[in-house]
Amino acid sequence: MGRATVLVVLASLVGFPGAPGPALAEQAQNTLTKQEVADGWLLLFDGKTLFGWENHGDGKWKVVDGTLVCEEGAGGWLGTTTEFADCILKCQYRISKTGNSGIFVRAKRDTNRPHIDGYEIQVCDDHPRNPTGSVYGVISTKRPGAKCVTAVEKWQDVEIRVDGNRFRVILNGTKVVDDCDKRPGPGGRPGKFTRGHVGVQYHNPGMKIEYRNIKLKPLGTKPLFNGKDLTGWTPHPGRPGKFTVEPGGVLHAVGGLGSIWAPGEYKDFVLQLDGKTAKEGYQNSGVFFRSIPEQFLQGYEVQIFNKCRNGDRTKPVDWGTGAIYKRQAVRWVYPENGEWFSMTLVAHGKHMATWVNGNQVTDWTDTRRMHANPRRGCRTDAGKIMLQSHDRHSNLSFRNIRLAEYAEVPSK
């Protein structure tokens, strides 16, 4: 039995979200293609659990046959624990004839009115002012030429692009919104909200709403590494680790314990990169963030370590690739040594979450007392991003290192 066959059998037994399985001859629901992973897409709903989501209100959300379902309760919404800013959001929904729902972006977490404290893309064909596809109360599809009516109780495709204050909504292949929120936002710029949570709504008792294939691509990331040389990057002095640039835009780390700092300091952000360890040997590394400038590896660490116990990928060794090291282990070890993998980190305030190959592996909030050093307590201040060479066995490669900062949310 080959390794690929073993993985298929293990995945079918474990039933873990995002694991390879026999349905991959055709793309299974709630999965990403290799191209989507390479392009930076993230699964927000794994098809099996509510990991990464939290309930607001009385809706009784559950997972049934790979679908996020609500048909009980007095109303409310289900939101991601992670904030996002500029992005493309795709999903499918199916709604009952009596239904009224919505898809929220940039919504405030602690609110019972995310359509006001954020943006709602309407899911209700017969709404008199804001029919399906409208940005509720901001941009309506009810204008000449707009095609907004959908067939109820059938699966519908929606794509929402939020870039600055501009919204584009595509419903079943037809663009129904392409306009801007011209209301003043932070700093007087147009656009009322710049970042917040993604969510789905259960509006009224007696209805049924279903969602699946919820995936998101962050927008606005800019390269931290130019792929040609180490301009702007600073190795920590006096350490044996060596960092060089190889053909193909690869930043390579070998030679012993060391680190290299990216240019700038960052507080709230989304960071995406590709990583690869050597196939053989003890391969251990990490990506540090909010690190104290000039100090050696004094920050939060996203672990890189691909081993698991007894072939069980739900049991990582040394926290696992994508872990918030010594804080939260990963749910599943995705990468293999010698193979490129993608990693995404989103950090905002006390909350941080990671994705590996587009699958969410951690969801953690730092509840420790505030401290300037993340090793000793919670740090929300800006800090350095660092790549680590762990020891003399380390042989690591990084590429496509890119980041988008989140705008500050003014306190009221």
C-alpha positions, 0 to 999 in steps of 0.5 A: 500500500503506497503513502497516498493510499494510506492517507486516503484510508486514514482520512476516511477513518478519521473524517477530518476536515480538509483531509484527502479522501476518495471524493477528490476525483471530483472536487469535494464540497468545502475543499480548495483546489491546488490552484486556490491554495496557491492563490491564497484562498482560505476555507472558513467552513470545514464542512464538519465542525463549527471551528473558527465560528461563534454564535451570536443570538438564538439561532441553532446552527449545526452541520448536516452533511457538509452544510451549515444549517439553521432552522431553529431559534428566534434569530441571530447570526454566526460569525467568524472569530477572525477579522478580515479586511479587503477580501473576496468571499465566495459561498453557496446558499440555499434558502426556504421560500419564507426565508430572509438571510444575509452574509456579513462582512466587516461586522463588529463581533459583539453586536446584535445588529451586524447589518448596521455595525458592519455590512450585510449582503442581502439574501431575500428576493422579495425585500422591497428596498434591498433585494438579494445581492444588495449591500443592505441600506447602502447599495441596492440592486433595485435599479434598471438592468439589475438581475437579483431574483433567485430561485428559492430552495435551490443552491445559489452561488455568490461572490462578494469582493470588498476592496476599500469602500468598493463592493462588487457582488456576483450572483449566479454569474451575474454582477448585481452590485458594483458601487462604493460606500460613500459614507465617511469612515475612519480618518474621514476616508469614504467607507464606513467600516474597514475590517471585521468579521464574516458572518451568516444570518438566521433572520426569523423563526420558521425559515431554513437557511443553508451555507456551504463552500465558504471560502475567502481570499485576502486582498491587498497583500504586498511583498515583504521579500522582493525575491532577488536579494535581502534588501530590508531584511536584517540577520540577527548579529552574532548567530550562526544561522545563514540566510541567502537568496536562491534562484526562483525567489527563494529565501533559504535558511541553514547553518544553526540557530539564527533569525532574520527580521523583515522590514517594518513593524506590524500590529494587526495584519494578514501574513501569507507565505510558502514554506518548505523544509528539507526532506531528510533530518530534524527540520524545525523552524518558525515564523515570529511576529510582534517580536521585540525589535533588536531582541532575539526571537522574543515574540509569538511563534508560528511553528514549523514542524511536520511530524506527528505521532504514530502516523496520526495527523491529529497528534502533532509532535512539538505543536505542529506546523501552523501552531501558535507555539506553546499556546495552541497545537494544530488540529491536523498536520498537513505538510510533508517534509520536502514539499512546499506548503502555504501558511496564513496568519491573521493577528488582530488584537488578542486574537490570532488564527492560522491556516495551512494549505488553506485549512484552519488549524488554530484559533486562539485568543491570548487571555494572559495579562498584558506584557511587552514580551509575548513570551511572558504575556499578551502583546498587542503592540506592533513588532517585528516579523522574523524567520528562524533557523532553529539549529544546525540541522535546519534547511528551510526555504521560504517564498511569496512572503506577503502581508497586508496591514489592518487599518486601526479601528478608532476607539469610541 
